[in-house]
């Protein structure tokens, strides 16, 4: 009994008959002779004529743009369901290349109903999950006056350090500070979302402000400064960290743990936002030239928000995939915030 706390209950998926779209997915993989991965397939189906698609002449394929009326998450769901049904397979040894199976032609010759549940928007859920983590323990009724002062200070410190405000401290962490009134570095490092390195890097001005505020307003701080930590790493998190240290790919990790690439990236984001550095350079270098990495890195340096959706809007769907942007965001947060 999950008491409606599991992801399936909290984020229910609506199902649709995806028979025609499954056919499109299989046909596209066949057209490409089993040589490309899921992102490339989706770009073709949705008609994203980026530099890679154009250079290979894949904008001339029969299925180019046939699914442009539906979004990336839908087609990812379709392909995942097609794989689960055994009509497509992913070759882990070739970095997730999609391949047809012995059952692919059977489905094309005798199509039938295939129910597809649209993937959750992991970008939004991941952000909600992080907010829940940071506010775990009932972060309500915080000192609003102090909170506003901390937000103003964060803006000042972000400008001084030439980083976005979210790099300094997330808003949920500021709320916790306005409840617990930390005045020492070790106390600040117990605030959810604040690692020891982040506390050392950005914390002192905040501690000075809180200390002065506490003294001026004669506030009684908690005698036993204990904040419930949410940075307790699960076995999966430990496995991911160790695997990345060994330069394992995202696909290798997802295969080893029987989870999706999106779920692996979500876990890596949670790890990074909790204050642990990770290194994805081996994965990023295989996908993006240095000049493109610098372009995305500069974007996150100047952006007010770390939203992937806003990054996609900024660059357009035909320039970088969500996965590429997500990995670059992880790199940026890891290097700048931890």
C-alpha positions in Angstrom: 0.0 0.0 0.0 1.7 3.2 -1.2 -0.9 5.5 0.5 -1.0 7.4 -2.9 2.6 8.6 -2.4 4.2 6.7 -5.3 4.9 8.4 -8.6 2.2 6.5 -10.4 -0.4 7.7 -7.9 0.9 11.3 -7.7 1.4 11.7 -11.4 -1.2 9.5 -13.1 -0.8 8.9 -16.9 -3.6 9.2 -19.3 -3.6 6.5 -21.9 -4.4 6.6 -25.7 -4.5 4.2 -28.6 -1.1 4.7 -30.3 -1.5 2.1 -33.1 -0.8 4.5 -36.0 2.1 6.2 -34.2 3.7 2.9 -33.4 3.6 2.1 -37.1 5.3 5.5 -37.8 8.0 4.7 -35.2 8.8 1.3 -36.6 8.8 2.5 -40.2 11.2 5.4 -39.4 13.6 3.0 -37.7 13.4 0.8 -40.8 14.0 3.7 -43.1 17.2 4.5 -41.1 18.3 0.9 -41.3 18.6 0.5 -37.5 21.4 3.0 -37.2 20.1 5.9 -35.0 19.0 6.6 -31.5 15.7 7.7 -30.0 16.3 11.5 -30.1 17.3 11.3 -33.8 14.2 9.3 -34.6 11.9 11.8 -32.8 13.5 14.7 -34.6 12.7 13.1 -37.9 9.1 12.2 -37.0 8.4 15.7 -35.5 10.1 17.5 -38.5 13.0 19.1 -36.6 15.4 19.9 -39.4 18.5 20.7 -37.4 22.1 20.6 -38.6 22.5 16.8 -38.1 19.2 15.9 -39.8 20.0 18.1 -42.7 23.5 16.9 -43.1 22.4 13.3 -43.4 19.6 14.2 -45.8 17.1 12.8 -43.3 14.7 15.7 -43.9 13.9 13.9 -47.2 12.7 10.7 -45.6 9.1 9.6 -46.0 8.2 10.0 -42.4 9.9 13.4 -41.9 7.4 15.6 -40.1 4.6 13.0 -40.0 4.2 13.4 -36.3 4.8 17.2 -35.9 1.4 17.7 -34.4 2.5 15.8 -31.2 5.3 16.7 -28.8 8.6 15.1 -27.9 7.3 13.5 -24.7 4.5 11.8 -26.7 6.8 10.3 -29.2 9.2 9.2 -26.5 6.3 7.4 -24.9 5.3 5.8 -28.2 8.8 4.5 -28.8 9.2 3.2 -25.3 5.8 1.4 -25.5 6.9 0.0 -28.9 10.0 -1.4 -27.3 8.1 -2.9 -24.3 5.8 -4.6 -26.8 8.9 -6.1 -28.5 8.5 -4.3 -31.9 11.7 -2.3 -31.4 14.8 -2.9 -29.3 17.7 -0.7 -28.1 21.3 -1.7 -28.7 23.2 -0.7 -25.6 26.5 -1.5 -27.1 26.0 1.1 -29.8 24.9 3.9 -27.4 21.2 3.2 -27.5 20.7 2.7 -31.3 17.1 1.6 -32.0 16.7 -1.6 -34.0 13.7 -3.5 -35.4 13.0 -7.0 -34.2 11.6 -10.1 -35.7 8.1 -8.9 -34.7 8.4 -5.5 -36.3 7.1 -6.5 -39.8 4.4 -8.6 -38.2 2.9 -5.5 -36.5 3.1 -3.5 -39.8 1.3 -6.3 -41.6 -1.2 -6.8 -38.9 -1.5 -3.7 -36.7 -3.6 -3.7 -33.6 -4.4 -1.5 -30.7 -1.4 -0.4 -28.5 -2.2 1.7 -25.5 0.3 4.5 -24.9 0.6 6.5 -21.7 2.3 9.8 -22.2 5.6 10.1 -20.3 5.5 12.4 -17.3 7.3 15.7 -17.8 10.4 14.7 -15.8 11.6 18.3 -16.0 8.6 19.6 -14.1 8.4 16.6 -11.8 12.1 16.8 -11.0 11.7 20.5 -10.0 8.7 19.7 -7.9 10.5 16.8 -6.3 13.5 19.0 -5.4 11.1 21.6 -4.0 9.5 18.9 -1.9 12.8 17.6 -0.8 14.0 21.1 0.3 10.8 21.8 2.1 10.4 18.4 3.6 9.5 18.5 7.3 6.7 21.1 6.9 8.5 24.3 5.9 5.5 26.5 6.6 5.2 29.7 8.7 8.8 30.9 8.0 9.9 34.4 9.0 8.8 36.3 5.9 10.7 39.4 6.8 13.9 37.5 7.1 13.1 35.5 4.0 12.7 38.7 1.9 16.0 40.0 3.3 17.7 36.7 2.3 16.3 36.9 -1.2 17.6 40.4 -1.6 21.0 39.3 -0.3 20.9 36.3 -2.7 20.3 38.7 -5.6 23.3 40.8 -4.5 25.6 37.9 -4.0 24.6 36.4 -7.4 25.4 39.6 -9.1 28.7 39.9 -7.2 29.7 36.3 -8.1 28.4 36.6 -11.7 26.1 33.6 -11.3 22.3 33.2 -11.5 20.5 33.5 -8.1 19.5 29.8 -8.2 23.2 28.9 -8.1 23.7 30.6 -4.8 20.7 29.1 -2.9 17.3 27.8 -4.0 14.2 29.5 -2.5 13.3 26.4 -0.5 16.7 26.6 1.2 16.1 30.3 2.0 12.7 29.4 3.6 14.5 26.8 5.8 17.0 29.5 6.9 14.1 31.7 7.8 12.8 28.9 10.1 16.0 27.6 11.7 18.1 30.8 11.8 21.5 29.2 11.2 24.4 31.4 12.3 27.3 28.9 11.9 28.7 27.2 8.8 28.0 23.7 10.2 24.4 24.7 10.9 24.0 26.2 7.4 25.3 22.9 5.9 22.4 21.1 7.6 19.9 23.1 5.6 18.3 20.9 2.9 19.8 21.9 -0.5 22.9 23.4 1.0 26.1 21.3 0.8 29.2 21.9 2.9 31.0 23.3 -0.2 28.1 25.6 -1.0 27.9 26.8 2.6 31.6 27.7 2.5 31.4 29.3 -0.9 28.3 31.5 -0.5 27.3 31.1 3.1 29.1 33.7 5.2 27.2 36.8 4.2 23.9 35.0 4.9 25.1 33.9 8.3 26.1 37.4 9.1 22.7 38.7 8.1 20.9 36.1 10.1 23.1 36.6 13.1 22.4 40.3 13.1 18.7 39.8 12.6 18.5 37.3 15.4 20.3 39.7 17.8 18.3 42.8 16.8 15.0 41.0 17.1 15.9 39.0 20.2 14.9 35.7 18.5 15.2 32.5 20.4 16.9 30.0 18.1 16.3 26.2 18.4 18.4 24.8 21.2 19.0 21.6 19.3 19.8 22.6 15.8 18.7 19.5 13.8 17.4 19.7 10.3 16.1 16.6 8.6 18.6 15.8 5.9 17.3 14.7 2.5 20.8 14.1 1.1 20.9 10.6 2.3 22.0 8.7 -0.8 20.2 5.6 -1.8 21.9 2.6 -3.3 20.9 3.9 -6.7 22.5 7.2 -6.1 25.7 5.6 -4.9 25.7 3.3 -7.9 25.2 6.3 -10.3 28.0 8.3 -8.6 30.4 5.3 -8.8 29.5 4.6 -12.4 30.1 8.1 -13.5 33.4 8.1 -11.8 34.3 5.1 -14.0 33.0 7.1 -17.0 30.0 4.8 -17.6 27.5 6.2 -20.1 23.9 7.2 -19.2 22.7 4.2 -21.3 25.0 1.8 -19.5 23.6 3.0 -16.1 20.0 2.8 -17.3 20.5 -0.7 -18.7 22.2 -1.9 -15.5 19.3 -0.7 -13.3 16.5 -1.3 -15.8 15.4 2.3 -15.8 15.1 5.0 -18.5 17.7 7.5 -19.4 15.3 10.2 -18.2 15.1 8.6 -14.8 18.9 8.4 -14.6 19.3 12.0 -15.5 16.6 12.9 -12.9 18.6 11.1 -10.2 21.8 12.8 -11.3 20.1 16.2 -11.0 18.9 15.3 -7.5 22.4 14.3 -6.6 23.9 17.6 -8.0 21.2 19.8 -6.4 21.9 18.1 -3.1 25.5 19.2 -3.3 27.5 16.4 -4.8 29.8 17.1 -7.8 29.5 14.7 -10.8 31.4 14.6 -14.1 29.5 14.1 -17.3 32.2 15.3 -19.6 32.8 11.9 -21.2 29.1 11.8 -22.2 28.8 15.4 -23.2 32.0 15.4 -25.3 30.6 12.5 -27.3 27.5 14.5 -28.1 28.5 18.2 -28.4 31.5 20.0 -29.8 33.2 22.4 -27.4 31.8 25.5 -29.1 28.2 24.2 -28.6 29.0 23.3 -25.0 30.2 26.8 -24.4 27.1 28.3 -26.0 24.8 26.3 -23.7 27.0 26.9 -20.7 26.9 30.7 -21.3 23.1 30.5 -21.6 22.7 28.9 -18.1 25.2 31.4 -16.7 23.1 34.3 -17.8 19.6 32.8 -17.4 17.4 33.8 -14.5 15.9 30.3 -14.4 17.4 26.8 -14.8 14.3 25.6 -16.6 15.0 23.2 -19.5 11.7 24.2 -21.1 12.9 27.8 -21.3 16.2 26.7 -22.7 14.4 24.7 -25.4 12.4 27.9 -26.2 15.6 29.9 -26.3 17.5 27.6 -28.7 14.5 26.1 -30.5 13.7 22.4 -30.8 15.9 21.9 -33.9 19.2 22.9 -32.3 19.8 20.9 -29.2 17.9 17.9 -27.7 16.4 18.1 -24.2 18.8 15.5 -23.1 21.8 17.6 -24.3 20.5 20.7 -22.5 19.8 18.7 -19.4 23.3 17.2 -19.3 24.8 20.7 -19.8 22.6 22.0 -17.0 23.9 19.3 -14.7 27.5 20.2 -15.7 26.8 23.9 -15.0 25.2 23.3 -11.6 27.9 20.8 -10.6 30.7 23.2 -11.4 29.2 26.4 -10.3 27.1 25.5 -7.3 29.0 22.7 -5.6 
